[in-house]
């Protein structure tokens, strides 16, 4: 009888295609098609033949049993599962590791707001107004600068405008960028990729939307908040 495969396995990336699919090769030569849970282009991350970490979903009803969780790019593990980011930020806030978001007594996830949107995290507490936190994941590294987005994002543009509307009504709004790698030194918009989003980002900041960016510690498939990154000044400054 063959022994069951471990829940996580190292593999070699053969190719990533159709946005949500990737082919990997296991150490025994077996080839698998796995789910890639990242809608971005994964610029500066994907390289043919690089080490990959895959996770067994343990769900027989899923079409693809395995999910691509992380890729090793230029010696650094990069977490590519965007679904894990909100949980990592929530855990850090609750553990008091985000001083910029401390002092609130309750935290709720996926609360409706705006125009058919849901805020990733809503912080509330007696004597404090609500704080709306939109979490954005980025893996894109431009030299030592983490940038967002790595593809044109109409959804991200909509979220920025809704956060700006909150600040203009006197409500605290935060755009939290989680860089899911630990080799960046600062954060800034990728204006060359999505100029409309970048312009809206600068406008939202000028209107009072707070921008917070942290890198991450990625290890054995886990992702934890790392250190806060410096934010690039506006291009015109």
C-alpha positions in Angstrom: 0.0 0.0 0.0 1.3 3.4 -0.9 1.6 6.1 1.8 -0.5 9.2 1.5 1.0 12.3 0.0 1.8 15.0 2.6 -0.5 18.0 2.8 2.2 20.3 1.4 4.9 19.4 -1.1 7.8 21.0 -2.9 7.6 20.9 -6.6 9.1 22.5 -9.7 7.0 25.0 -11.7 6.7 24.0 -15.4 4.3 26.8 -16.5 1.6 29.1 -15.3 -1.3 29.7 -17.8 -4.9 30.8 -18.2 -4.4 32.9 -15.0 -5.6 30.2 -12.6 -3.8 27.1 -13.8 -0.2 25.9 -13.3 1.7 22.7 -14.1 4.2 21.5 -11.7 6.5 18.5 -11.5 7.0 16.5 -8.2 10.3 15.1 -7.1 9.3 11.6 -8.4 8.7 13.0 -11.8 4.9 13.1 -11.6 3.3 16.1 -13.3 0.2 17.8 -11.8 -2.1 20.6 -12.9 -2.8 22.8 -9.8 -5.0 25.8 -9.1 -3.2 29.2 -9.1 -5.2 31.4 -6.7 -3.9 34.7 -8.0 -5.6 36.8 -10.7 -2.5 39.0 -11.3 0.2 38.6 -13.8 2.8 37.6 -11.1 5.4 39.9 -12.6 8.8 39.5 -11.1 7.7 36.2 -9.6 7.1 33.5 -12.2 10.2 31.7 -13.7 10.2 28.4 -15.5 11.7 25.7 -13.4 11.6 27.5 -10.1 10.8 25.8 -6.7 7.1 25.8 -5.9 5.1 24.9 -2.8 1.7 23.2 -3.4 -1.0 22.5 -0.9 -3.5 19.6 -0.8 -7.0 21.0 -0.6 -8.3 17.7 0.8 -11.6 18.3 -0.9 -12.7 15.5 -3.3 -15.3 17.8 -4.8 -12.8 20.2 -6.2 -11.8 19.8 -9.8 -8.1 20.4 -8.9 -7.0 18.8 -5.7 -3.8 20.8 -5.3 -3.3 24.6 -5.0 -0.1 26.6 -5.7 0.7 28.4 -2.5 4.2 29.9 -2.9 7.0 30.3 -5.5 10.7 30.9 -4.8 11.8 33.9 -6.9 15.5 35.0 -6.8 16.0 33.1 -3.6 12.9 34.5 -1.8 9.7 32.7 -1.1 6.7 34.6 -2.4 3.2 33.7 -1.2 0.9 33.8 -4.2 -2.4 32.7 -2.6 -4.3 36.0 -2.3 -7.1 34.4 -0.2 -4.7 34.1 2.7 -3.9 37.9 2.9 -7.0 39.1 4.8 -6.6 36.4 7.5 -2.9 37.4 7.9 -3.8 41.1 8.3 -6.7 40.3 10.7 -4.4 38.1 12.9 -1.8 40.8 13.0 -4.3 43.5 14.1 -5.8 41.2 16.8 -2.3 40.5 18.1 -1.5 44.2 18.3 1.2 44.0 15.6 -0.2 46.9 13.6 0.1 50.0 15.8 -1.6 52.2 13.2 -4.8 50.2 13.6 -4.7 49.7 17.4 -7.3 50.8 19.9 -10.4 49.3 18.4 -12.5 46.8 20.3 -14.1 44.9 17.5 -13.2 43.6 14.1 -15.6 42.4 11.5 -14.8 40.9 8.0 -16.6 41.4 4.7 -19.0 44.1 5.8 -21.2 45.6 3.0 -20.5 49.2 2.1 -20.3 51.5 -0.9 -21.9 50.3 -4.2 -22.3 46.5 -3.8 -18.9 46.2 -2.2 -17.7 44.6 1.0 -14.9 46.0 3.1 -12.3 43.5 4.0 -12.0 44.6 7.6 -14.2 47.0 9.7 -12.8 48.2 13.0 -15.1 49.7 15.6 -15.0 50.7 19.3 -16.7 53.0 21.8 -15.6 56.5 21.5 -14.0 55.9 18.1 -15.4 56.3 14.7 -15.4 53.2 12.4 -12.2 52.4 10.4 -12.6 50.8 7.0 -9.6 48.7 5.9 -9.3 47.5 2.3 -6.6 44.9 2.0 -4.6 44.6 -1.3 -2.1 41.9 -2.0 1.0 42.5 -4.1 3.8 40.2 -5.2 5.3 42.6 -7.7 8.9 43.8 -7.0 10.5 46.5 -9.1 14.1 46.6 -8.0 13.6 47.0 -4.2 10.1 48.7 -4.5 6.9 46.7 -4.1 4.3 47.9 -6.5 0.6 47.5 -7.1 -1.1 46.5 -9.3 0.7 44.1 -11.7 -2.3 44.2 -14.1 -5.0 46.7 -14.9 -7.6 46.5 -12.1 -11.1 48.0 -12.5 -12.1 46.5 -9.2 -9.2 48.1 -7.4 -10.1 51.4 -9.0 -13.6 51.1 -7.7 -12.4 50.3 -4.2 -10.1 53.4 -4.1 -13.0 55.7 -5.1 -15.2 54.2 -2.4 -12.5 54.6 0.2 -12.2 58.2 -0.9 -15.9 58.8 -0.5 -15.6 57.5 3.1 -12.9 60.0 3.9 -14.7 62.8 2.3 -17.7 62.0 4.6 -15.4 62.1 7.7 -14.9 58.4 8.1 -11.4 56.9 8.5 -10.4 54.7 5.5 -7.2 52.7 5.1 -5.8 51.0 2.0 -3.5 48.2 3.5 -1.0 46.7 1.0 0.3 43.4 2.1 3.5 42.6 0.2 3.7 38.8 0.3 7.5 38.6 0.2 10.3 40.0 2.4 12.8 41.5 0.0 11.2 44.9 -0.6 12.2 48.2 1.0 9.3 50.5 0.1 6.0 50.6 -1.7 4.5 52.7 -4.5 2.0 52.5 -7.3 2.7 50.9 -10.6 1.8 53.8 -12.8 3.3 52.3 -15.9 1.0 49.3 -15.6 -2.3 51.0 -14.6 -2.1 54.8 -14.9 -5.8 55.3 -14.1 -5.4 53.3 -10.8 -2.2 55.2 -10.0 -3.8 58.5 -10.5 -6.8 57.5 -8.4 -4.4 56.3 -5.7 -2.7 59.7 -5.5 -6.1 61.4 -5.5 -7.4 59.2 -2.7 -4.2 59.8 -0.6 -4.6 63.6 -1.0 -8.2 63.3 0.1 -7.2 61.5 3.3 -7.2 57.8 2.6 -4.4 56.3 4.6 -1.9 54.0 2.9 -0.2 51.4 5.0 2.2 48.7 3.5 3.9 45.8 5.3 6.0 43.0 3.9 5.6 39.4 5.0 7.4 36.4 6.5 6.7 33.4 4.3 7.7 30.0 5.7 6.5 26.5 4.9 3.3 27.8 3.4 2.5 30.2 6.3 2.4 34.0 5.9 2.8 36.5 8.8 3.0 40.2 8.8 6.6 41.5 8.7 7.8 45.1 8.9 6.2 48.3 7.7 7.5 49.7 4.4 8.2 53.3 3.5 5.6 54.8 1.1 6.9 56.5 -2.0 6.1 60.2 -2.2 3.7 61.4 -5.0 5.4 61.6 -8.3 4.9 65.4 -8.5 6.5 66.0 -5.0 
